[in-house]
Amino acid sequence: MAQNNNSNNSTIVLEKQRSLTPSSTEEVRTIGISECEQAAQCLAEAFAVDEVSRYFVDTPDMAHESEAAKYKLHHNIMRYLTAAHCFKGTVTTIGPDYDAVALWIQPGGDMDDWLTFFRSGLWRLYYQLSKEGRARFFTEFFPLLHDTKHSVMGARDPDSYYLVYLGSKPGARGKGYARKLIEHMTDKADLENRATYLESSAHGNLTYYEKYGFTHVSDIQIERGIEPIKLHIMIREPVNQAGSSKGKGGENVGVRSL
């Protein structure tokens, strides 16, 4: 019996190895909730020092907490957001170890429902965040993003693609993974003649996104911290495939959306 079990385990391992060939790991794939934790780990690493991510954990009433405790909370935020997109959005990844990950909301998608809120675990943040962290996350941040997107996109809001998060592990940057994740969805947007929307907290990333057809249209800011944090709103209009030339070049070391 033990020998048979080992044989079965070997077969499973071989099947996994066949499915993760070097060529397949360099292609974008869409993942589900069973791979949520691996994708969330990538985003947690990618945004470990991002000022928007730190905004929810670097609060006055968290000053007594250790960096390890703050990182654990940051990781939980990424875990719940990734799970929510697995349920009601789209999560794409590339690389042999979930080296880059993108969270998307496609046209007609909507995560503003109680079922997704509870299934994803986002409700847990009411108890895990500090009082100020809750106010920043639920009362300021999410309503601001929701209202801004609706205001900027107008009637096109439910008909557009939304790049919510895009991040690469520090050791996987410079390999073109972010480019592939962007083009995987913007190619689809072009075919459907739809716009793509994003927010970026890093001004230096604007030129990176411009390579792929995004245009900076306005700024907003979150203001409960000591210093306001600015978010840059960008829109990419659909491109005629026959006449377009896609941006190439180096990959930004800190690709950031949201």
NUDO-620491 format. One record per residue (C-alpha): x negated, y, z negated. Coordinates in steps of 0.5 Angstrom, whole numbers, padded with zeros to 4 digits, always signed. Each point is the difference from the previous one (the first is absolute). Layout:
REM NUDO-620491
XYZ/...
REM end
This chain:
REM NUDO-620491
+0000+0000+0000/-0006+0005-0002/-0003-0002+0007/+0006+0002+0004/+0001+0006-0004/-0007+0003+0002/+0001-0002+0007/+0006+0004+0000/-0003+0006-0003/-0006-0001+0005/+0005+0000+0006/+0003+0007-0003/-0006+0003-0001/-0002-0002+0007/+0007+0003+0003/-0002+0007-0004/-0007+0000+0003/+0003-0001+0007/+0005+0005-0001/-0005+0005-0002/-0005+0000+0006/-0005+0006+0001/+0004+0002+0006/+0007+0000-0004/-0002+0004-0006/-0002+0006+0005/+0007+0000+0002/+0006+0004-0004/+0005-0004-0003/+0006+0001-0004/+0001-0003-0007/+0005-0002-0004/+0001+0000-0008/-0004-0006-0001/-0006+0004+0002/+0002+0006-0004/-0005+0000-0005/-0006-0001+0005/+0002+0006+0004/+0001+0004-0007/-0007-0001-0002/-0002+0003+0006/+0004+0006-0001/-0002+0001-0007/-0008-0001+0002/+0001+0005+0006/+0004+0006-0005/-0004-0002-0006/-0002+0008+0000/+0005+0003+0004/+0003+0006-0003/+0007-0001+0001/-0001-0007-0003/-0003+0003-0006/+0005+0005-0001/+0005-0006-0003/-0006-0002-0005/-0004+0006-0001/+0006+0003-0004/-0001+0004-0007/+0003-0006-0004/-0004-0005+0003/-0007+0004-0002/-0001-0006-0005/+0001-0006+0004/-0007-0003+0003/-0001+0000+0007/+0001-0007+0001/+0007+0001-0003/+0001+0005+0005/-0002-0004+0006/+0004-0006-0002/+0006+0005+0000/-0002+0003+0007/-0001-0007+0002/+0007-0002-0002/+0003+0006+0004/-0003-0002+0006/+0003-0007-0001/+0007+0002-0001/-0001+0005+0006/-0002-0006+0004/+0005-0004-0002/+0005+0005+0002/-0002+0000+0007/-0001-0007+0000/+0008+0000-0001/+0002+0006+0004/-0006+0002+0004/-0005-0003+0004/-0007-0002-0003/-0006-0001+0005/-0007-0002-0002/-0006-0002+0004/-0007-0003-0002/-0002-0006-0003/+0002+0002-0007/+0005+0005+0001/-0005+0005+0001/+0005+0005+0002/+0007+0001-0001/+0006+0005+0003/+0007+0001-0003/+0005+0002+0005/+0007+0002+0000/+0003-0002+0007/+0006+0004+0003/+0006-0002-0004/-0004-0002-0006/+0002+0003-0007/-0002-0002-0007/+0004+0004-0004/+0004-0006-0002/+0001-0003-0007/-0001-0007+0002/-0007+0002+0003/-0002+0004-0006/+0001-0006-0005/-0002-0005+0005/-0007+0003+0001/-0001+0002-0007/+0000+0007+0001/+0005+0001-0006/-0006-0003-0005/-0004+0007+0001/+0006+0003-0004/-0003-0003-0006/-0008-0001+0003/-0001+0008+0001/+0000+0005-0005/+0005+0005-0001/-0004+0005+0004/-0001-0005+0005/+0007-0002+0001/+0002+0007+0001/-0006+0001+0006/+0002-0007+0003/+0007+0000+0000/+0003+0007-0001/-0005+0004+0004/-0004-0004+0005/+0005-0005+0003/+0006+0005+0001/-0006+0005+0003/-0002-0005+0005/+0007-0002+0002/+0003+0007+0001/-0006+0002+0004/+0000-0005+0005/+0008+0001+0001/-0001+0007+0000/-0006+0000+0005/+0003-0006+0005/+0007+0002-0001/+0005-0004+0005/-0006-0004+0002/-0002-0002-0008/+0004-0007+0000/-0003-0001+0007/-0007+0001-0001/-0006-0005-0002/-0003+0002-0007/-0007-0002-0002/+0000+0000-0007/-0007-0002-0002/-0006-0002+0004/-0006-0002-0004/-0007-0004+0001/-0004-0004-0005/-0006+0004-0001/-0005-0006+0003/+0005+0000+0006/+0000+0007+0002/-0004+0002+0007/+0003-0007+0003/+0006+0003+0004/+0005-0003-0004/+0004+0006-0002/+0000+0002+0008/+0003-0007+0001/+0005+0001-0005/+0002+0007+0002/+0001-0002+0008/+0003-0007-0002/+0006+0004-0002/+0000+0007+0004/-0001-0005+0007/+0007-0002-0002/+0003+0007-0002/-0003+0002+0007/+0004-0006+0003/+0006+0002-0003/-0001+0008+0001/+0000+0001-0008/-0004+0005-0004/-0004-0002-0006/-0001+0004-0006/-0005+0000-0006/-0003+0004-0006/-0007+0000-0001/-0003+0003-0007/-0007+0001+0003/-0001+0006+0005/-0006-0004+0003/+0004-0005+0002/+0004+0004+0005/-0005+0000+0005/+0000-0008+0000/+0008+0000+0001/-0001+0005+0005/-0004-0005+0005/+0007-0004+0000/+0004+0005+0002/+0003+0003-0007/+0001+0007-0001/-0001+0004-0006/+0007+0004-0001/+0000+0002-0008/-0002-0001-0007/+0003-0001-0006/-0002-0001-0007/+0001-0003-0007/-0001+0004-0006/+0001-0003-0007/-0008-0001+0000/-0005+0005-0002/-0001+0002+0007/+0005-0001+0006/-0002-0006+0005/+0002+0002+0007/+0003-0005+0005/-0001+0001+0007/+0006-0002+0004/-0001-0003+0007/+0004-0002+0006/-0002-0005+0006/+0005+0001+0006/+0001-0006+0005/-0005+0000+0005/+0001-0002+0007/-0004-0007+0001/-0002+0001+0007/-0003+0007-0001/-0003+0000-0007/-0007-0001-0003/+0000-0003-0007/-0005+0003-0005/-0007-0004-0001/-0006+0001-0004/-0002-0001-0007/+0005-0002-0006/+0001+0005-0005/-0003-0003-0007/+0006+0002-0004/+0006-0001+0005/+0006+0003-0004/+0007+0000+0001/+0005+0002-0006/
REM end
